[in-house]
Amino acid sequence: MLDKTDYAILACLQSNARMQMKEIGERVHMTGQAVANRIDRLEELGVLLGYTVKLDESKQEKPFEAMVTVF
């Protein structure tokens, strides 16, 4: 079962999945190691399924393709 600390940890990860364990620990009043153990347990329970990356494609160079016919 999840408690309010688990939900607080999940909220931190949802806002920034790269947040360090120490920083999450400071927010939920735990040590970084205790947070890491909680996250491991959440992964084992299947509550935390993975981590993703969002990209802003407008800021990336997009490759282009040209079809040229020469006679």
Backbone as CSV, one residue per row, in Angstrom:
resi,resn,N_x,N_y,N_z,CA_x,CA_y,CA_z,C_x,C_y,C_z
1,MET,0.832,-1.178,0.000,0.000,0.000,0.000,0.881,1.248,0.000
2,LEU,0.422,2.268,-0.649,1.188,3.508,-0.706,0.773,4.439,0.417
3,ASP,1.748,5.161,0.965,1.436,6.161,1.979,1.690,7.552,1.410
4,LYS,1.481,8.571,2.244,1.607,9.941,1.733,3.040,10.256,1.314
5,THR,4.030,9.619,1.928,5.417,9.837,1.523,5.656,9.282,0.121
6,ASP,5.097,8.107,-0.167,5.216,7.538,-1.517,4.609,8.486,-2.550
7,TYR,3.442,9.027,-2.227,2.790,9.960,-3.153,3.610,11.235,-3.330
8,ALA,4.243,11.700,-2.268,5.093,12.890,-2.365,6.313,12.610,-3.251
9,ILE,6.893,11.422,-3.102,8.031,11.041,-3.944,7.593,10.960,-5.404
10,LEU,6.451,10.354,-5.657,5.945,10.264,-7.027,5.679,11.646,-7.615
11,ALA,5.168,12.559,-6.811,4.921,13.925,-7.291,6.234,14.604,-7.676
12,CYS,7.266,14.394,-6.881,8.581,14.967,-7.204,9.089,14.406,-8.527
13,LEU,8.972,13.091,-8.704,9.458,12.465,-9.936,8.630,12.891,-11.145
14,GLN,7.339,13.122,-10.949,6.507,13.571,-12.060,6.882,14.979,-12.492
15,SER,7.274,15.804,-11.539,7.660,17.168,-11.902,9.046,17.212,-12.534
16,ASN,9.920,16.294,-12.103,11.273,16.245,-12.658,11.858,14.853,-12.390
17,ALA,11.831,13.997,-13.395,12.290,12.616,-13.222,13.802,12.525,-12.988
18,ARG,14.525,13.605,-13.236,15.970,13.593,-13.020,16.368,14.192,-11.670
19,MET,15.389,14.498,-10.842,15.673,15.077,-9.537,16.517,14.089,-8.720
20,GLN,17.511,14.595,-8.047,18.403,13.741,-7.274,17.710,13.239,-6.013
21,MET,18.113,12.056,-5.567,17.513,11.435,-4.387,17.646,12.342,-3.162
22,LYS,18.779,13.010,-3.057,19.003,13.900,-1.919,17.986,15.031,-1.905
23,GLU,17.727,15.607,-3.068,16.763,16.712,-3.154,15.343,16.234,-2.834
24,ILE,14.977,15.061,-3.358,13.670,14.503,-3.035,13.590,14.247,-1.529
25,GLY,14.661,13.705,-0.966,14.709,13.439,0.463,14.501,14.690,1.298
26,GLU,15.090,15.800,0.872,14.904,17.053,1.593,13.438,17.492,1.553
27,ARG,12.789,17.242,0.434,11.383,17.642,0.301,10.434,16.756,1.102
28,VAL,10.783,15.486,1.256,9.890,14.558,1.968,10.429,14.183,3.350
29,HIS,11.510,14.851,3.764,12.094,14.663,5.099,12.611,13.238,5.310
30,MET,13.396,12.773,4.339,14.033,11.462,4.418,15.454,11.592,3.889
31,THR,16.262,10.565,4.112,17.603,10.550,3.519,17.493,10.147,2.052
32,GLY,18.509,10.468,1.292,18.531,10.079,-0.108,18.472,8.574,-0.289
33,GLN,19.152,7.833,0.588,19.149,6.369,0.508,17.759,5.812,0.787
34,ALA,17.056,6.394,1.751,15.695,5.943,2.057,14.763,6.202,0.871
35,VAL,14.956,7.334,0.207,14.157,7.647,-0.986,14.457,6.633,-2.084
36,ALA,15.728,6.318,-2.280,16.107,5.340,-3.306,15.457,3.990,-3.024
37,ASN,15.425,3.595,-1.759,14.777,2.335,-1.393,13.285,2.377,-1.691
38,ARG,12.648,3.511,-1.397,11.220,3.656,-1.686,10.971,3.575,-3.192
39,ILE,11.811,4.236,-3.976,11.644,4.223,-5.437,11.827,2.809,-5.967
40,ASP,12.813,2.080,-5.453,13.008,0.683,-5.855,11.761,-0.139,-5.559
41,ARG,11.166,0.084,-4.377,9.960,-0.654,-3.997,8.796,-0.297,-4.918
42,LEU,8.667,0.992,-5.259,7.598,1.423,-6.167,7.766,0.796,-7.549
43,GLU,9.016,0.639,-7.989,9.275,-0.022,-9.272,8.916,-1.503,-9.188
44,GLU,9.288,-2.154,-8.095,8.987,-3.580,-7.923,7.483,-3.837,-7.853
45,LEU,6.753,-2.902,-7.224,5.298,-3.040,-7.124,4.589,-2.757,-8.451
46,GLY,5.313,-2.181,-9.395,4.721,-1.854,-10.684,3.985,-0.524,-10.688
47,VAL,4.151,0.257,-9.630,3.532,1.582,-9.562,4.304,2.544,-10.458
48,LEU,5.605,2.486,-10.368,6.491,3.327,-11.166,6.981,2.479,-12.326
49,LEU,6.507,2.807,-13.532,6.771,1.950,-14.688,8.002,2.352,-15.482
50,GLY,8.406,3.594,-15.411,9.566,3.992,-16.186,9.746,5.491,-16.171
51,TYR,10.694,5.941,-16.935,11.047,7.348,-17.006,11.052,7.733,-18.478
52,THR,10.639,8.940,-18.781,10.576,9.365,-20.173,11.300,10.691,-20.368
53,VAL,11.488,11.026,-21.624,12.092,12.293,-22.002,11.139,12.978,-22.973
54,LYS,10.869,14.245,-22.736,10.062,15.033,-23.660,11.005,15.918,-24.455
55,LEU,10.811,15.965,-25.746,11.660,16.771,-26.615,10.850,17.888,-27.246
56,ASP,11.471,19.031,-27.396,10.868,20.139,-28.132,11.432,20.069,-29.545
57,GLU,10.650,19.475,-30.427,11.142,19.249,-31.787,11.361,20.543,-32.559
58,SER,10.729,21.626,-32.146,10.927,22.890,-32.857,12.338,23.437,-32.640
59,LYS,13.019,22.957,-31.621,14.374,23.432,-31.335,15.451,22.489,-31.837
60,GLN,15.046,21.460,-32.538,16.011,20.508,-33.074,16.180,20.764,-34.563
61,GLU,17.366,20.508,-35.036,17.584,20.588,-36.474,16.939,19.369,-37.102
62,LYS,16.083,19.626,-38.057,15.393,18.518,-38.697,16.091,18.192,-40.022
63,PRO,16.372,16.953,-40.258,16.973,16.579,-41.540,15.943,16.739,-42.656
64,PHE,16.428,17.007,-43.827,15.501,17.121,-44.946,16.004,16.256,-46.089
65,GLU,15.111,15.923,-46.949,15.428,15.050,-48.063,14.953,15.736,-49.333
66,ALA,15.764,15.701,-50.357,15.391,16.333,-51.631,15.482,15.297,-52.738
67,MET,14.511,15.328,-53.608,14.512,14.445,-54.773,14.866,15.321,-55.990
68,VAL,15.947,14.974,-56.645,16.418,15.770,-57.779,16.492,14.855,-58.992
69,THR,15.925,15.336,-60.082,15.993,14.591,-61.332,16.887,15.373,-62.290
70,VAL,17.886,14.704,-62.866,18.800,15.347,-63.811,18.695,14.636,-65.145
71,PHE,18.501,15.399,-66.214,18.440,14.835,-67.571,19.681,15.168,-68.352
